[in-house]
Amino acid sequence: MTASAANRQPLKYYLANDKETNEKVFETLSWAGYIEDWDEPKKGERPSGYIVILGDKTISKNYFCDPGIAAQTILLGARDKELGGCIFAAINKKKLRENLNLPNKFEILYVISLGKPVEKVVLEDMNNNDIKYWRDEKQIHHVPKRGLKEIIIS
């Protein structure tokens, strides 16, 4: 239960947590686009579940900030339970709709992957506006972030 613009509550959620359905979701997602020499999570490293965030077009055609609020709330709750997750917008939506047999009244907005983390993620200071994340020789995932001096305007 999260905030919703004008309290319309147009979001719906498709939950996947069995191997067959997880594979149907997994194959529609684009993984770690900046890492050229990494061939997506291998079996045994893949998420144990997914949440597909849908917009119900019969309720509203504009979801405002609702999907972002919902996705971040889900990830914060997952983190509290020592789970990791990722929000995907790079989705083959046509294939996902077919794979899950989703009615056209639902717009596919995001997919959240969830599971026990198998990698270490380190936040780094951004250099020269380079936003590309990378993995080092120990397979530690480094994610550059803009510093407070850049993002706080006073």
C-alpha positions in Angstrom: 0.0 0.0 0.0 1.7 3.2 -1.2 0.7 6.7 -2.2 -1.1 7.1 -5.5 -1.7 10.2 -7.5 -5.3 11.3 -7.0 -5.7 8.0 -5.1 -6.7 6.3 -8.4 -4.6 3.2 -7.6 -4.2 2.1 -11.2 -1.3 -0.2 -10.6 -1.6 -4.0 -10.7 1.1 -6.6 -10.0 1.9 -9.9 -11.7 3.9 -12.1 -9.3 6.3 -14.8 -10.6 8.2 -17.1 -8.4 8.2 -20.6 -10.0 11.0 -21.8 -12.3 8.9 -21.9 -15.4 7.3 -18.5 -15.1 10.6 -17.0 -13.9 12.2 -18.2 -17.2 9.4 -16.6 -19.2 10.1 -13.2 -17.5 13.9 -13.6 -17.5 14.2 -14.0 -21.2 12.4 -10.7 -21.9 14.8 -8.5 -19.8 18.0 -6.8 -20.9 20.7 -7.3 -18.3 23.6 -4.9 -17.5 23.9 -3.1 -20.8 27.1 -1.3 -19.9 29.0 -4.6 -19.2 30.0 -5.9 -22.6 31.9 -9.1 -21.4 29.2 -10.3 -19.1 26.6 -12.7 -20.4 23.7 -12.1 -17.9 23.1 -14.1 -14.8 23.8 -17.8 -15.1 21.4 -20.4 -13.7 21.9 -20.5 -10.0 22.6 -16.8 -9.9 19.2 -15.7 -11.4 16.5 -14.0 -9.3 14.1 -16.3 -7.4 11.1 -14.1 -8.3 9.8 -11.1 -10.3 7.1 -8.5 -9.9 5.7 -7.1 -13.1 4.3 -3.6 -12.5 1.3 -3.0 -14.7 -0.9 0.0 -15.3 -4.6 -0.7 -15.6 -5.6 1.5 -18.5 -9.3 1.1 -17.6 -8.6 3.1 -14.4 -6.2 5.7 -15.7 -4.1 6.5 -18.8 -1.6 8.5 -16.7 0.2 6.8 -13.8 2.1 9.9 -12.7 4.8 8.9 -10.2 3.0 5.8 -8.9 5.2 3.2 -10.6 8.4 4.8 -9.2 6.9 5.1 -5.7 5.8 1.4 -5.8 9.0 0.1 -7.2 11.2 1.9 -4.7 9.0 0.9 -1.8 9.2 -2.8 -2.9 13.0 -2.6 -3.2 13.3 -1.0 0.3 11.1 -3.7 1.8 13.2 -6.4 0.0 16.4 -4.9 1.3 15.0 -4.9 4.8 14.6 -8.6 4.4 18.2 -9.0 3.1 17.1 -9.5 -0.5 18.5 -7.8 -3.5 16.6 -6.4 -6.5 16.6 -4.4 -9.7 14.1 -2.3 -11.5 14.0 -3.1 -15.2 12.6 -0.8 -17.9 14.6 -2.5 -20.7 11.9 -5.1 -21.4 10.7 -6.9 -24.5 7.2 -5.9 -23.6 5.5 -7.7 -26.6 7.2 -11.0 -25.7 6.5 -10.6 -22.0 2.8 -9.9 -22.7 2.7 -13.1 -24.8 4.7 -15.2 -22.3 2.5 -14.3 -19.4 -0.8 -14.0 -21.4 -1.4 -10.5 -20.1 -4.6 -8.7 -21.3 -4.2 -5.6 -23.4 -5.9 -3.5 -20.7 -2.6 -3.7 -18.8 0.4 -1.5 -19.8 3.7 -3.2 -18.8 5.6 -0.5 -16.9 8.5 -2.1 -15.1 9.8 -5.5 -13.9 11.4 -5.9 -10.5 13.8 -8.9 -10.0 14.2 -10.2 -6.5 16.4 -12.7 -4.8 19.3 -13.4 -2.5 22.3 -11.3 -3.8 25.2 -13.3 -5.1 27.4 -10.3 -6.0 28.9 -7.4 -4.1 27.9 -3.9 -5.2 30.0 -0.9 -4.4 28.9 2.7 -4.9 31.7 4.9 -6.3 32.2 8.6 -6.8 31.5 9.5 -10.4 34.4 10.7 -12.5 34.0 12.9 -15.5 30.3 12.3 -15.7 30.9 8.7 -16.5 27.6 6.9 -15.5 28.7 3.4 -16.7 28.8 0.7 -14.1 31.5 -2.0 -14.3 32.9 -5.2 -12.8 36.4 -5.6 -11.6 38.6 -8.7 -11.8 37.0 -10.1 -8.6 33.5 -9.6 -10.2 32.6 -6.8 -7.8 30.0 -4.6 -9.4 30.9 -0.9 -9.2 28.2 1.8 -9.7 29.2 5.4 -10.1 27.0 8.0 -8.4 27.0 11.8 -8.6 28.2 13.5 -5.4 26.1 15.6 -3.1 27.8 18.8 -4.3 26.5 18.2 -7.8 22.9 17.1 -6.9 22.1 19.6 -4.1 21.3 23.0 -5.5 21.4 25.8 -2.9 
